[in-house]
Amino acid sequence: MWSTLGLIYGVYIDDEGNCLVTMTLTTAGCPLNDYLNREIRQAVSQLAAIRGRTV
C-alpha cells in the first residue's frame, strides 16, 4: 500500500532525456536523506528514456 507525504513536488523530463525531481524532506537533517536520494536515482535510472538525472 502506498501513501503520500507530499515530499515530491515535481518530476520534469526535457527533450534530451534529462530528469529533474524536485522534493523536500520532512525535517532539516532528515536521517532518510541519503536513502531517498539513492532510491529515487535508482528508480529514475531504470527508465529507458532517461539519460541524466538530478534529485
N, CA, C and O atoms as a Tinker XYZ file with bonds, in Angstrom:
   220  protein
     1  N      0.846000   -1.170000    0.000000    73     2
     2  CA     0.000000    0.000000    0.000000    64     1     3
     3  C      0.896000    1.240000    0.000000    63     2     4     5
     4  O      1.830000    1.337000    0.796000    81     3
     5  N      0.611000    2.168000   -0.882000    73     3     6
     6  CA     1.367000    3.403000   -0.985000    64     5     7
     7  C      0.623000    4.526000   -0.283000    63     6     8     9
     8  O     -0.604000    4.605000   -0.347000    81     7
     9  N      1.347000    5.368000    0.366000    73     7    10
    10  CA     0.764000    6.593000    0.893000    64     9    11
    11  C      1.665000    7.743000    0.477000    63    10    12    13
    12  O      2.809000    7.525000    0.078000    81    11
    13  N      1.171000    8.939000    0.566000    73    11    14
    14  CA     1.960000   10.084000    0.151000    64    13    15
    15  C      2.181000   11.040000    1.314000    63    14    16    17
    16  O      1.276000   11.315000    2.102000    81    15
    17  N      3.392000   11.530000    1.397000    73    15    18
    18  CA     3.713000   12.545000    2.391000    64    17    19
    19  C      3.848000   13.910000    1.735000    63    18    20    21
    20  O      4.090000   14.905000    2.419000    81    19
    21  N      3.696000   13.970000    0.417000    73    19    22
    22  CA     3.829000   15.226000   -0.293000    64    21    23
    23  C      5.270000   15.675000   -0.429000    63    22    24    25
    24  O      5.535000   16.871000   -0.555000    81    23
    25  N      6.207000   14.735000   -0.406000    73    23    26
    26  CA     7.619000   15.083000   -0.483000    64    25    27
    27  C      8.071000   15.426000   -1.902000    63    26    28    29
    28  O      9.000000   16.214000   -2.079000    81    27
    29  N      7.433000   14.849000   -2.902000    73    27    30
    30  CA     7.796000   15.099000   -4.291000    64    29    31
    31  C      6.938000   16.239000   -4.815000    63    30    32    33
    32  O      5.712000   16.140000   -4.852000    81    31
    33  N      7.591000   17.322000   -5.219000    73    31    34
    34  CA     6.872000   18.485000   -5.745000    64    33    35
    35  C      6.727000   18.426000   -7.252000    63    34    36    37
    36  O      5.762000   18.951000   -7.807000    81    35
    37  N      7.679000   17.789000   -7.919000    73    35    38
    38  CA     7.585000   17.729000   -9.370000    64    37    39
    39  C      8.613000   16.798000   -9.968000    63    38    40    41
    40  O      9.666000   16.540000   -9.384000    81    39
    41  N      8.284000   16.298000  -11.151000    73    39    42
    42  CA     9.196000   15.491000  -11.950000    64    41    43
    43  C      9.156000   16.080000  -13.352000    63    42    44    45
    44  O      8.105000   16.110000  -13.992000    81    43
    45  N     10.292000   16.542000  -13.820000    73    43    46
    46  CA    10.373000   17.194000  -15.120000    64    45    47
    47  C     11.360000   16.441000  -15.995000    63    46    48    49
    48  O     12.465000   16.121000  -15.557000    81    47
    49  N     10.970000   16.159000  -17.220000    73    47    50
    50  CA    11.832000   15.473000  -18.176000    64    49    51
    51  C     11.911000   16.334000  -19.421000    63    50    52    53
    52  O     10.884000   16.668000  -20.011000    81    51
    53  N     13.133000   16.700000  -19.832000    73    51    54
    54  CA    13.268000   17.533000  -21.021000    64    53    55
    55  C     13.385000   16.666000  -22.280000    63    54    56    57
    56  O     13.385000   15.437000  -22.203000    81    55
    57  N     13.484000   17.316000  -23.423000    73    55    58
    58  CA    13.530000   16.610000  -24.704000    64    57    59
    59  C     14.788000   15.769000  -24.897000    63    58    60    61
    60  O     14.823000   14.899000  -25.767000    81    59
    61  N     15.816000   16.019000  -24.098000    73    59    62
    62  CA    17.066000   15.272000  -24.203000    64    61    63
    63  C     17.121000   14.091000  -23.234000    63    62    64    65
    64  O     18.119000   13.372000  -23.192000    81    63
    65  N     16.064000   13.887000  -22.463000    73    63    66
    66  CA    16.011000   12.757000  -21.537000    64    65    67
    67  C     16.598000   13.039000  -20.168000    63    66    68    69
    68  O     16.869000   12.111000  -19.406000    81    67
    69  N     16.799000   14.313000  -19.844000    73    67    70
    70  CA    17.271000   14.678000  -18.506000    64    69    71
    71  C     16.074000   14.813000  -17.578000    63    70    72    73
    72  O     15.073000   15.438000  -17.928000    81    71
    73  N     16.181000   14.231000  -16.410000    73    71    74
    74  CA    15.078000   14.224000  -15.452000    64    73    75
    75  C     15.476000   15.008000  -14.208000    63    74    76    77
    76  O     16.556000   14.802000  -13.654000    81    75
    77  N     14.606000   15.902000  -13.776000    73    75    78
    78  CA    14.790000   16.676000  -12.553000    64    77    79
    79  C     13.643000   16.334000  -11.610000    63    78    80    81
    80  O     12.475000   16.532000  -11.942000    81    79
    81  N     13.987000   15.820000  -10.438000    73    79    82
    82  CA    12.993000   15.525000   -9.405000    64    81    83
    83  C     13.152000   16.576000   -8.317000    63    82    84    85
    84  O     14.221000   16.703000   -7.721000    81    83
    85  N     12.083000   17.333000   -8.057000    73    83    86
    86  CA    12.092000   18.352000   -7.019000    64    85    87
    87  C     11.363000   17.791000   -5.809000    63    86    88    89
    88  O     10.209000   17.371000   -5.898000    81    87
    89  N     12.060000   17.791000   -4.669000    73    87    90
    90  CA    11.489000   17.187000   -3.464000    64    89    91
    91  C     11.937000   17.946000   -2.233000    63    90    92    93
    92  O     12.803000   18.819000   -2.301000    81    91
    93  N     11.341000   17.604000   -1.118000    73    91    94
    94  CA    11.742000   18.135000    0.178000    64    93    95
    95  C     11.796000   16.973000    1.159000    63    94    96    97
    96  O     11.318000   15.877000    0.867000    81    95
    97  N     12.365000   17.216000    2.289000    73    95    98
    98  CA    12.409000   16.219000    3.354000    64    97    99
    99  C     11.453000   16.653000    4.464000    63    98   100   101
   100  O     11.020000   17.805000    4.498000    81    99
   101  N     11.131000   15.750000    5.351000    73    99   102
   102  CA    10.172000   16.073000    6.410000    64   101   103
   103  C     10.752000   17.022000    7.450000    63   102   104   105
   104  O     10.023000   17.831000    8.025000    81   103
   105  N     12.059000   16.930000    7.696000    73   103   106
   106  CA    12.714000   17.807000    8.663000    64   105   107
   107  C     14.123000   18.123000    8.185000    63   106   108   109
   108  O     14.691000   17.377000    7.387000    81   107
   109  N     14.689000   19.221000    8.666000    73   107   110
   110  CA    16.092000   19.521000    8.390000    64   109   111
   111  C     16.943000   18.426000    9.034000    63   110   112   113
   112  O     16.692000   18.035000   10.174000    81   111
   113  N     17.919000   17.944000    8.330000    73   111   114
   114  CA    18.751000   16.871000    8.871000    64   113   115
   115  C     18.062000   15.524000    8.885000    63   114   116   117
   116  O     18.428000   14.648000    9.669000    81   115
   117  N     17.065000   15.346000    8.026000    73   115   118
   118  CA    16.306000   14.092000    7.967000    64   117   119
   119  C     17.253000   12.907000    7.779000    63   118   120   121
   120  O     18.081000   12.929000    6.869000    81   119
   121  N     17.152000   11.888000    8.606000    73   119   122
   122  CA    18.047000   10.737000    8.500000    64   121   123
   123  C     17.811000    9.901000    7.240000    63   122   124   125
   124  O     18.627000    9.037000    6.917000    81   123
   125  N     16.716000   10.142000    6.526000    73   123   126
   126  CA    16.431000    9.382000    5.306000    64   125   127
   127  C     16.913000   10.085000    4.041000    63   126   128   129
   128  O     16.648000    9.607000    2.938000    81   127
   129  N     17.608000   11.199000    4.176000    73   127   130
   130  CA    18.063000   11.964000    3.026000    64   129   131
   131  C     18.829000   11.100000    2.023000    63   130   132   133
   132  O     18.458000   11.042000    0.851000    81   131
   133  N     19.877000   10.439000    2.463000    73   131   134
   134  CA    20.690000    9.621000    1.561000    64   133   135
   135  C     19.881000    8.475000    0.967000    63   134   136   137
   136  O     19.994000    8.181000   -0.223000    81   135
   137  N     19.076000    7.838000    1.784000    73   135   138
   138  CA    18.254000    6.724000    1.323000    64   137   139
   139  C     17.279000    7.173000    0.230000    63   138   140   141
   140  O     17.184000    6.529000   -0.815000    81   139
   141  N     16.554000    8.272000    0.464000    73   139   142
   142  CA    15.579000    8.748000   -0.512000    64   141   143
   143  C     16.252000    9.147000   -1.819000    63   142   144   145
   144  O     15.760000    8.808000   -2.895000    81   143
   145  N     17.365000    9.860000   -1.740000    73   143   146
   146  CA    18.083000   10.249000   -2.951000    64   145   147
   147  C     18.554000    9.029000   -3.732000    63   146   148   149
   148  O     18.429000    8.986000   -4.956000    81   147
   149  N     19.088000    8.053000   -3.038000    73   147   150
   150  CA    19.573000    6.832000   -3.694000    64   149   151
   151  C     18.425000    6.077000   -4.359000    63   150   152   153
   152  O     18.555000    5.643000   -5.503000    81   151
   153  N     17.315000    5.917000   -3.664000    73   151   154
   154  CA    16.179000    5.171000   -4.204000    64   153   155
   155  C     15.545000    5.887000   -5.403000    63   154   156   157
   156  O     15.167000    5.245000   -6.383000    81   155
   157  N     15.433000    7.201000   -5.323000    73   155   158
   158  CA    14.866000    7.960000   -6.438000    64   157   159
   159  C     15.787000    7.872000   -7.647000    63   158   160   161
   160  O     15.315000    7.640000   -8.760000    81   159
   161  N     17.089000    8.052000   -7.453000    73   159   162
   162  CA    18.043000    7.951000   -8.563000    64   161   163
   163  C     17.977000    6.563000   -9.208000    63   162   164   165
   164  O     17.997000    6.447000  -10.433000    81   163
   165  N     17.900000    5.530000   -8.398000    73   163   166
   166  CA    17.835000    4.167000   -8.916000    64   165   167
   167  C     16.555000    3.952000   -9.722000    63   166   168   169
   168  O     16.596000    3.368000  -10.804000    81   167
   169  N     15.436000    4.415000   -9.208000    73   167   170
   170  CA    14.154000    4.236000   -9.898000    64   169   171
   171  C     14.149000    4.981000  -11.229000    63   170   172   173
   172  O     13.708000    4.437000  -12.241000    81   171
   173  N     14.632000    6.213000  -11.236000    73   171   174
   174  CA    14.659000    7.017000  -12.463000    64   173   175
   175  C     15.622000    6.396000  -13.476000    63   174   176   177
   176  O     15.346000    6.414000  -14.676000    81   175
   177  N     16.729000    5.856000  -13.016000    73   175   178
   178  CA    17.723000    5.257000  -13.912000    64   177   179
   179  C     17.190000    4.042000  -14.657000    63   178   180   181
   180  O     17.718000    3.683000  -15.709000    81   179
   181  N     16.164000    3.412000  -14.135000    73   179   182
   182  CA    15.605000    2.222000  -14.776000    64   181   183
   183  C     14.723000    2.564000  -15.970000    63   182   184   185
   184  O     14.335000    1.670000  -16.723000    81   183
   185  N     14.402000    3.827000  -16.153000    73   183   186
   186  CA    13.561000    4.243000  -17.279000    64   185   187
   187  C     14.448000    4.426000  -18.516000    63   186   188   189
   188  O     15.419000    5.181000  -18.484000    81   187
   189  N     14.111000    3.742000  -19.584000    73   187   190
   190  CA    14.951000    3.736000  -20.785000    64   189   191
   191  C     15.122000    5.123000  -21.399000    63   190   192   193
   192  O     16.173000    5.405000  -21.974000    81   191
   193  N     14.139000    5.980000  -21.295000    73   191   194
   194  CA    14.179000    7.298000  -21.930000    64   193   195
   195  C     15.054000    8.305000  -21.175000    63   194   196   197
   196  O     15.354000    9.378000  -21.700000    81   195
   197  N     15.461000    7.969000  -19.959000    73   195   198
   198  CA    16.202000    8.908000  -19.125000    64   197   199
   199  C     17.701000    8.754000  -19.374000    63   198   200   201
   200  O     18.245000    7.652000  -19.294000    81   199
   201  N     18.359000    9.875000  -19.678000    73   199   202
   202  CA    19.802000    9.879000  -19.916000    64   201   203
   203  C     20.569000   10.506000  -18.750000    63   202   204   205
   204  O     21.722000   10.153000  -18.507000    81   203
   205  N     19.940000   11.426000  -18.038000    73   203   206
   206  CA    20.571000   12.088000  -16.906000    64   205   207
   207  C     19.538000   12.341000  -15.834000    63   206   208   209
   208  O     18.340000   12.349000  -16.117000    81   207
   209  N     19.989000   12.551000  -14.586000    73   207   210
   210  CA    19.037000   12.770000  -13.512000    64   209   211
   211  C     19.620000   13.683000  -12.455000    63   210   212   213
   212  O     20.823000   13.671000  -12.194000    81   211
   213  N     18.755000   14.469000  -11.856000    73   211   214
   214  CA    19.111000   15.357000  -10.755000    64   213   215
   215  C     17.983000   15.276000   -9.737000    63   214   216   217
   216  O     16.809000   15.402000  -10.087000    81   215
   217  N     18.347000   15.064000   -8.473000    73   215   218
   218  CA    17.355000   14.990000   -7.398000    64   217   219
   219  C     17.651000   16.114000   -6.438000    63   218   220
   220  O     16.952000   16.271000   -5.437000    81   219
